[in-house]
């Protein structure tokens, strides 16, 4: 038996005892993200690459919500990483700065074409620099799948962040 992740489209063997999925994901895909999170949070990266994993995951598994803050923050995080070369820690600080004021983040359209890379592709690479490079490749693929929102993201960063 297999399950299809509604967010990223990843088909994985299914465990019928798995808890319900979270964040527009299958339980199996959510479990893989948990595995990647354990890796990114425990390997002592001063640049906090975990933030890039969170932003890529969130954006790839996005659902339109009332506030859309998750989509907005993930777009901003990936923009800062991919377009501006900022670390995960810098993206996290930007999120904190933007979160100080409640805003209407507007409306977004989920891309019809998903990024071809998923969390599984990252985990298939052995731990170390190669895995981090694959994580950034995944982040870039997700960012590129949201090309229709690039202009909005650049404008928001220019107008709302004290340092871009």
C-alpha positions in Angstrom: 0.0 0.0 0.0 1.3 3.5 -0.8 0.2 7.1 0.0 0.4 10.1 -2.1 1.4 13.3 -0.4 -1.1 16.1 -1.3 1.6 18.8 -0.9 4.6 17.6 -2.8 3.2 14.6 -4.7 5.7 12.2 -3.2 4.4 8.6 -3.3 5.7 6.5 -0.3 5.0 3.1 1.2 2.1 3.6 3.6 2.0 2.4 7.2 -1.7 1.9 8.0 -0.9 2.7 11.7 0.6 6.1 10.9 -1.1 9.1 12.5 -2.9 11.5 10.3 -0.6 13.8 8.2 0.0 17.4 9.0 0.5 20.5 7.0 -1.0 19.3 3.8 1.2 16.2 3.8 0.9 12.4 4.1 1.9 10.9 7.4 4.9 9.3 5.7 6.1 12.6 4.1 5.6 14.4 7.5 7.8 11.7 9.1 10.5 12.3 6.5 10.4 16.0 7.3 10.8 15.1 11.0 13.9 13.1 10.2 15.4 16.0 8.2 14.5 18.4 11.0 16.3 16.2 13.6 19.3 16.3 11.3 19.3 20.0 10.7 18.7 20.9 14.3 21.4 18.7 15.8 24.5 18.9 13.5 25.7 22.3 14.8 25.3 24.6 11.8 25.9 28.2 12.8 24.0 29.4 9.7 20.9 27.6 10.9 20.1 25.7 7.6 17.1 24.3 9.4 15.2 27.5 8.5 15.7 26.9 4.8 14.3 23.4 5.3 11.3 24.8 7.1 10.7 27.4 4.4 11.0 24.9 1.6 8.8 22.4 3.3 6.1 24.9 4.2 6.0 26.4 0.7 5.9 23.0 -1.0 3.0 21.9 1.3 1.2 25.2 1.4 -2.5 25.7 1.7 -4.3 28.9 1.3 -5.4 30.2 4.8 -7.1 33.2 6.2 -3.8 35.0 7.0 -1.4 33.3 4.5 1.4 34.2 6.9 3.1 30.8 6.4 3.2 31.3 2.6 4.5 34.9 2.9 7.2 34.0 5.5 8.4 31.0 3.5 8.6 33.0 0.3 10.5 35.7 2.1 12.8 33.2 3.7 13.6 31.5 0.4 14.0 34.8 -1.4 16.6 35.9 1.2 18.4 32.5 0.9 18.3 32.0 -2.8 18.3 35.5 -4.2 20.3 37.3 -1.5 22.6 34.5 -0.2 21.5 35.0 3.4 21.7 32.3 6.1 18.8 30.6 7.8 19.6 32.6 10.9 19.3 35.9 8.9 16.0 34.7 7.4 14.8 33.8 10.9 15.6 37.3 12.1 13.7 38.8 9.1 10.7 36.7 10.1 11.0 38.0 13.6 11.2 41.6 12.4 8.1 41.1 10.1 6.2 39.4 12.8 6.3 42.4 15.1 3.4 44.0 13.2 0.2 42.3 12.3 -0.3 42.6 8.5 -2.6 41.4 5.8 -0.3 39.3 3.6 -2.7 39.2 0.7 -3.7 36.4 -1.5 -1.5 33.8 -3.1 -2.0 31.2 -5.8 -0.5 27.7 -5.2 1.6 26.8 -8.2 0.2 24.2 -10.5 3.6 22.7 -11.2 5.3 21.3 -8.0 9.1 21.4 -7.6 10.5 18.1 -8.7 12.7 17.7 -5.6 11.3 16.7 -2.2 12.4 16.1 1.3 13.1 12.5 0.3 15.8 13.6 -2.2 17.6 15.5 0.6 17.5 12.5 2.9 18.9 10.2 0.2 22.2 12.1 0.4 24.5 10.9 3.2 24.8 13.4 6.1 27.4 16.1 5.6 28.1 18.9 3.1 26.4 16.9 0.3 23.1 16.8 2.2 23.3 20.5 2.9 23.9 21.2 -0.8 20.9 19.0 -1.7 18.8 20.8 0.8 19.7 24.1 -0.8 19.0 22.6 -4.3 15.5 21.6 -3.0 14.9 25.1 -1.5 15.9 26.6 -4.9 13.6 24.2 -6.8 10.7 25.1 -4.5 11.5 28.9 -4.8 11.5 28.6 -8.6 8.1 26.8 -8.6 6.7 30.0 -7.0 8.1 32.3 -9.8 4.7 34.0 -10.1 5.3 35.4 -6.5 9.0 36.6 -7.0 8.1 40.2 -7.7 5.7 40.4 -4.7 8.4 38.9 -2.5 11.2 41.2 -3.6 8.9 44.3 -3.1 7.8 43.2 0.4 11.4 42.7 1.4 12.4 46.0 0.0 9.6 47.9 1.7 9.3 46.1 5.0 12.8 44.9 6.1 15.3 47.2 7.6 18.1 45.2 6.0 17.6 43.1 3.0 
